[in-house]
């Protein structure tokens, strides 16, 4: 019999084992080792089965988290995994990559509950780690469950990009009987899941298994094909596709526009990450040469991408790695868990600091001229705007610099697709409530609509866009 809520609140959080920092910096394996079945069941029992399920409301794909954990605490791991798969096509990945502390776990009542004095305040249920556990367990023991496929509809859909939004669209549409071809500009499919997520956050075989599963459903992947350059949107329609979904993300890295940014060994975050984390055959020809990493690595930016960069630099052998951010940790975006991992691995943080110039010798960066900042009035984001502190300039050595200061959408499609309306400032595609664009038969979702955001929000867009595309195809 399930324990009552009072007893549930007396259960202490079950820590998730993870690698020792001194050992994990020597490898590219995931930091967390994952739950054992026994401890996963105990952690699931901490869920008090709220009737209103605020955790579910806070989840962009509305996972039935209490329903899954009710099965897990009874030992039905497969049933628990299938509950997540009812609303999410990428639960193994979301369990690892979502910022649960600001989504489901941030809304978890258990984290706000008052307990006995000897226990103190306990954290919320470890929803993300349990989501990963049950779906990993299912993959290892039974493989990914095969869905029932509708009879072929005779309709074809082109999906541009192969990140989380695109994969969700393709999977949902193939299940409804529509043929799907996914076009990817990089040499391999996966989008940001392959080219933006290091192994120490999510091992690549999870994505490999998912892609193989999707190919087994009949989805075709065409790589090394840039839509807008190699093939136009009009070409896709002329080739017989009845609808097109655009899920190209926001892949253009931000620039500081300061002197010295053009020096050698000053990298955009994406190039640094892909060359540091992937095999040469997975990269375009121009990125296949070894990545030289100096003794002193400076990463500019404060989000999750900057954490990926600093932790990659540590593993590539840098003697010192510094993350420089113009605000304080309080204003810093991204996961606290990732910052903690970076600190554990020896990364130094310079807050309220910004580079003003990069200097170098023989065309290669050697140092960064910086200035201290202080926080002034709030800006449009609600965060206090950083302002330079007079006479606070100083210089730090830096023979490798990585810029991780945000991403924006590419303007290629708006330039090559007549009738496609975008936000001219940000190049984001404008969509209606049903994810349709200004161009008939063309839909969009994910970061090229929302701006740089989360894997789970792109996934949610993809699932909802698939429903809209299905309705559109039925009405043709």
C-alpha positions in Angstrom: 0.0 0.0 0.0 1.3 3.5 -0.8 2.5 5.4 2.3 0.5 8.4 3.4 1.7 11.9 2.7 3.1 12.4 6.3 5.3 9.3 5.9 6.3 10.3 2.3 7.6 13.7 3.6 9.8 11.9 6.1 11.7 10.1 3.4 15.0 11.8 2.8 16.1 12.6 -0.7 18.1 9.8 -2.4 21.4 11.2 -3.7 22.3 10.3 -7.3 25.8 8.8 -7.5 28.2 10.6 -9.7 31.8 10.5 -10.7 34.4 12.1 -8.4 35.5 15.4 -10.0 39.2 14.4 -10.0 38.3 11.4 -12.1 35.6 12.7 -14.4 37.8 15.5 -15.8 40.0 12.7 -17.2 37.1 11.3 -19.3 34.1 12.4 -21.3 31.5 10.1 -19.6 28.4 11.5 -17.9 29.0 13.1 -14.5 26.0 11.3 -13.0 26.1 7.5 -12.7 22.3 7.2 -12.3 20.0 5.5 -9.7 19.9 1.9 -8.8 16.4 0.4 -8.9 16.1 0.3 -5.1 16.9 3.9 -4.5 14.8 5.0 -7.5 11.8 3.4 -6.0 12.5 5.1 -2.6 12.9 8.5 -4.4 9.6 7.9 -6.3 7.9 7.3 -2.9 8.8 10.9 -1.9 6.1 12.1 -4.5 3.0 13.0 -2.5 0.7 12.5 -5.5 -0.7 16.0 -5.5 -4.2 16.1 -7.1 -3.4 19.4 -8.8 0.0 18.1 -10.0 1.9 21.5 -10.2 4.9 19.6 -11.6 2.9 18.5 -14.6 1.6 22.0 -15.2 5.2 23.4 -15.1 6.3 20.8 -17.7 6.2 22.2 -21.3 5.1 18.8 -22.6 2.8 18.1 -19.6 4.3 14.8 -18.5 2.1 12.9 -16.0 4.9 12.9 -13.4 2.8 11.6 -10.4 1.3 8.9 -12.6 4.7 7.7 -13.6 6.0 7.7 -10.1 3.0 5.8 -8.8 3.9 3.0 -11.1 7.6 3.2 -10.3 7.1 2.9 -6.5 5.3 -0.3 -7.2 8.3 -1.6 -9.2 6.6 -1.2 -12.6 9.6 0.6 -14.3 8.4 -0.1 -17.8 5.0 1.3 -17.1 6.5 4.3 -15.5 8.7 4.9 -18.6 5.7 4.5 -20.9 3.8 7.2 -19.0 6.6 9.7 -20.0 6.6 8.4 -23.6 2.9 9.3 -23.9 3.7 13.0 -23.9 7.4 13.1 -24.7 9.4 11.7 -27.6 12.8 12.4 -26.0 12.4 11.6 -22.2 15.9 10.2 -21.8 17.3 13.4 -23.1 14.9 15.8 -21.3 15.7 14.0 -18.0 19.3 15.0 -18.5 19.0 18.3 -20.2 16.0 20.1 -18.8 16.5 22.8 -16.1 14.1 20.9 -13.8 14.8 23.3 -11.0 12.9 26.0 -12.8 10.3 23.7 -14.3 8.8 20.6 -12.8 11.1 20.4 -9.7 10.7 24.1 -9.2 7.0 23.6 -8.8 7.2 20.4 -6.7 5.3 20.8 -3.4 7.7 18.4 -1.6 10.4 21.0 -1.9 8.3 23.6 0.0 7.0 21.2 2.7 7.8 21.8 6.3 9.4 18.8 7.9 10.6 17.7 11.3 13.4 19.7 12.9 16.0 16.9 12.6 15.4 16.6 8.8 15.3 20.2 7.9 14.1 21.3 4.5 14.5 18.7 1.9 14.8 19.3 -1.9 12.0 18.5 -4.3 11.6 15.0 -5.8 14.4 14.3 -8.3 12.1 14.2 -11.2 14.7 14.6 -14.0 16.9 11.8 -12.6 13.9 9.5 -12.2 12.8 10.3 -15.8 16.2 9.3 -17.1 16.3 6.2 -14.9 13.0 4.7 -16.0 13.5 5.4 -19.7 17.1 4.2 -19.7 16.0 1.0 -17.9 13.4 0.4 -20.6 15.9 1.0 -23.4 18.4 -1.4 -21.9 16.0 -4.2 -21.2 13.4 -3.9 -23.9 14.5 -1.3 -26.4 12.4 1.7 -27.5 8.8 0.6 -27.8 7.5 0.4 -31.3 4.3 2.5 -31.9 1.4 1.5 -34.0 1.7 3.1 -37.5 -1.3 4.4 -39.4 -1.7 3.2 -43.0 0.3 5.4 -45.5 -1.6 8.6 -46.3 0.2 9.3 -49.6 1.4 12.7 -48.2 5.0 13.7 -47.9 6.5 16.2 -45.5 10.0 17.8 -45.6 11.5 18.6 -42.2 14.3 21.1 -42.3 16.8 20.6 -39.4 17.1 17.6 -37.2 17.1 19.0 -33.7 14.5 18.2 -31.0 11.6 20.1 -32.7 12.2 18.5 -36.0 12.6 15.0 -34.6 9.4 15.3 -32.7 7.5 16.5 -35.9 8.9 13.6 -37.9 8.1 11.0 -35.4 4.6 12.2 -34.8 3.8 12.5 -38.5 5.3 9.1 -39.5 3.0 7.5 -36.9 0.1 9.2 -38.6 1.0 7.7 -41.9 2.8 10.6 -43.6 6.2 10.1 -45.2 8.9 12.3 -43.7 12.3 13.3 -45.0 14.6 15.2 -42.6 17.2 17.5 -44.2 20.3 18.4 -42.2 23.1 20.8 -43.1 25.7 19.0 -40.8 27.3 15.6 -41.8 25.1 13.7 -39.3 21.6 14.1 -38.0 20.7 15.3 -34.4 21.1 19.0 -34.6 21.9 20.6 -31.2 21.5 17.2 -29.5 24.6 16.0 -31.4 26.5 19.3 -32.2 25.7 21.2 -29.0 25.5 18.7 -26.1 28.8 17.3 -24.8 29.1 13.6 -23.8 29.6 14.5 -20.2 26.0 15.8 -20.2 24.4 13.1 -22.4 26.3 10.2 -24.0 25.9 10.0 -27.7 24.6 6.4 -27.9 21.3 7.7 -26.5 20.9 9.9 -29.6 22.3 7.2 -31.8 19.6 4.7 -30.6 16.9 7.3 -31.1 17.9 8.0 -34.7 18.2 4.3 -35.5 14.7 3.9 -34.1 13.3 6.8 -36.2 14.9 5.3 -39.3 13.3 2.0 -38.4 9.9 3.8 -38.5 10.7 4.8 -42.1 12.0 8.4 -41.6 14.6 9.3 -44.1 17.6 11.5 -43.2 19.4 13.6 -45.8 22.6 15.2 -44.5 25.1 17.7 -45.9 22.2 19.5 -47.4 21.6 23.1 -46.5 18.1 24.3 -47.4 18.3 27.7 -48.8 21.7 27.1 -50.5 21.8 23.5 -51.9 18.0 23.2 -52.1 15.3 25.9 -51.8 12.0 25.6 -50.1 10.3 26.0 -53.5 12.4 23.0 -54.6 11.0 20.9 -51.8 7.5 21.6 -52.9 8.3 21.0 -56.5 9.8 17.6 -55.4 6.3 16.6 -54.2 6.3 17.5 -50.6 2.9 18.5 -49.4 4.1 20.4 -46.4 7.4 21.7 -44.9 8.4 22.2 -41.3 11.3 24.5 -40.4 13.2 23.5 -37.3 16.6 25.0 -38.0 17.0 26.4 -34.5 19.0 29.5 -33.5 22.6 28.6 -34.5 24.3 32.0 -35.2 26.6 32.8 -32.3 26.7 36.3 -30.8 29.6 38.6 -31.4 31.1 41.1 -28.9 32.2 43.5 -31.7 35.4 44.5 -29.8 38.9 44.9 -31.1 40.9 41.6 -31.5 37.8 39.4 -32.0 39.2 38.4 -35.4 42.5 37.0 -33.9 43.3 33.3 -34.2 42.1 31.0 -31.3 39.1 33.2 -30.7 36.2 30.8 -31.3 32.5 30.8 -31.4 31.1 28.4 -28.8 29.7 26.0 -31.4 32.9 25.5 -33.3 34.8 25.0 -30.0 32.3 22.5 -28.8 32.0 20.4 -31.9 35.7 20.3 -32.6 36.4 19.4 -28.9 33.7 16.8 -28.5 33.2 15.0 -31.9 35.1 12.8 -34.3 36.5 14.5 -37.5 34.1 12.5 -39.8 31.2 14.1 -38.0 32.3 17.6 -38.9 32.5 19.7 -42.1 35.8 19.5 -43.9 36.9 23.0 -42.6 36.5 21.9 -39.0 38.3 18.6 -39.1 41.7 19.7 -38.0 42.7 19.2 -34.4 41.6 21.9 -32.0 44.6 23.7 -30.4 43.8 24.6 -26.8 46.2 26.8 -25.0 47.3 27.0 -21.3 44.9 29.7 -20.4 41.3 29.4 -21.7 38.8 32.3 -21.3 35.1 31.6 -21.9 32.9 34.7 -22.1 29.3 34.2 -21.1 27.2 32.9 -18.3 24.7 30.4 -19.7 24.6 26.6 -20.1 26.7 26.8 -23.3 29.5 28.6 -21.5 29.4 25.8 -18.9 29.7 23.2 -21.7 32.7 25.2 -23.0 34.6 25.5 -19.7 34.1 21.9 -18.9 35.2 20.9 -22.4 38.4 23.0 -22.0 39.2 21.3 -18.7 39.0 17.9 -20.5 41.2 19.1 -23.4 44.0 19.8 -20.9 44.0 23.6 -20.3 46.0 24.6 -17.2 43.5 27.3 -16.2 40.0 27.9 -17.3 38.0 31.1 -16.5 34.4 31.9 -17.1 33.9 35.7 -17.4 30.4 37.1 -16.9 29.3 40.7 -16.8 26.6 40.2 -14.0 26.7 38.3 -10.8 25.8 34.6 -10.2 22.3 35.8 -9.0 21.5 37.0 -12.5 23.2 34.2 -14.3 21.0 32.1 -16.6 21.5 28.4 -16.9 21.5 25.5 -14.5 23.0 25.8 -11.0 23.9 22.1 -11.3 26.2 22.8 -14.3 27.9 25.7 -12.5 28.5 23.5 -9.5 30.0 20.8 -11.7 32.3 23.4 -13.3 33.5 24.7 -9.9 34.1 21.1 -8.8 36.2 20.6 -11.9 38.5 23.6 -11.2 36.9 26.3 -13.3 37.4 29.9 -12.0 34.6 32.5 -12.3 35.1 36.2 -12.8 31.8 37.9 -12.2 31.0 41.6 -12.9 33.7 41.6 -15.5 33.8 41.9 -19.3 36.5 41.9 -22.0 37.0 45.2 -23.9 39.8 44.1 -26.2 41.7 41.0 -27.2 45.4 41.4 -27.9 47.8 39.0 -29.5 51.1 38.3 -31.3 51.6 36.8 -34.8 47.8 36.9 -35.4 47.0 34.7 -32.3 45.3 35.9 -29.1 47.5 36.1 -26.0 45.5 38.3 -23.6 42.2 40.0 -22.8 41.9 43.5 -21.6 39.0 43.7 -19.2 37.0 46.1 -17.0 35.0 45.6 -13.8 31.3 46.2 -13.9 28.6 47.1 -11.4 24.9 46.6 -11.6 22.7 49.6 -12.3 19.0 49.9 -13.1 17.0 46.9 -14.5 16.8 46.5 -18.2 14.0 45.0 -20.4 14.8 41.5 -19.1 14.2 42.6 -15.5 17.8 42.1 -14.6 20.0 45.0 -13.4 22.0 46.4 -16.3 25.8 46.1 -15.9 27.8 49.4 -16.1 31.6 49.9 -16.3 33.4 50.8 -13.1 35.8 53.8 -13.9 39.5 53.1 -13.7 39.0 49.4 -13.1 40.8 48.0 -16.2 43.1 45.0 -16.0 44.6 42.4 -18.3 44.5 38.6 -18.0 46.5 36.0 -20.1 44.3 34.1 -22.6 45.7 32.0 -25.4 42.3 30.5 -26.2 39.1 32.5 -26.1 35.5 31.2 -26.5 32.5 33.4 -27.0 29.4 31.9 -25.6 27.2 35.1 -25.4 24.0 33.9 -27.0 22.5 32.7 -30.3 20.2 34.1 -32.9 18.4 32.6 -35.9 20.0 32.5 -39.4 18.6 34.8 -42.1 19.2 32.4 -45.0 15.7 31.1 -45.3 14.1 34.5 -45.1 16.4 35.7 -47.9 15.7 32.7 -50.1 12.0 31.9 -49.5 9.5 34.3 -51.1 6.5 35.0 -48.9 8.1 33.9 -45.6 7.6 36.6 -42.9 10.2 37.0 -40.1 11.0 39.4 -37.4 13.5 41.5 -39.3 15.6 42.3 -36.2 16.0 38.8 -35.0 15.2 36.8 -38.1 12.8 34.7 -36.1 10.0 33.1 -38.2 6.5 34.5 -37.5 3.9 31.8 -36.9 0.2 31.6 -36.1 -1.3 29.6 -33.2 -1.2 26.5 -35.3 2.5 27.0 -36.1 1.8 27.8 -39.7 3.8 30.6 -41.3 2.9 33.2 -43.8 3.7 30.7 -46.6 1.0 28.2 -47.3 2.0 24.6 -46.4 5.0 25.8 -44.4 5.2 25.4 -40.6 7.9 26.2 -38.0 8.7 25.7 -34.4 11.5 25.6 -31.9 14.3 28.1 -31.5 13.9 29.7 -35.0 10.5 30.9 -33.7 11.2 31.4 -30.0 14.8 32.4 -30.0 17.5 30.3 -28.2 15.5 28.3 -25.6 15.3 24.8 -24.1 15.3 21.3 -25.7 11.9 20.6 -24.1 10.3 23.8 -25.4 11.4 22.9 -28.9 10.1 19.4 -28.4 6.8 20.7 -27.2 6.6 23.0 -30.3 7.4 20.0 -32.6 4.6 17.8 -31.1 2.0 20.5 -31.4 3.2 21.5 -34.9 2.8 17.9 -36.0 -0.9 17.9 -35.0 -1.4 21.1 -37.0 0.5 19.7 -40.1 -1.6 16.5 -39.8 -4.8 18.6 -39.9 -3.5 20.6 -42.8 -2.7 17.4 -44.8 -6.1 15.9 -44.1 -7.7 19.0 -45.5 -5.8 19.0 -48.8 
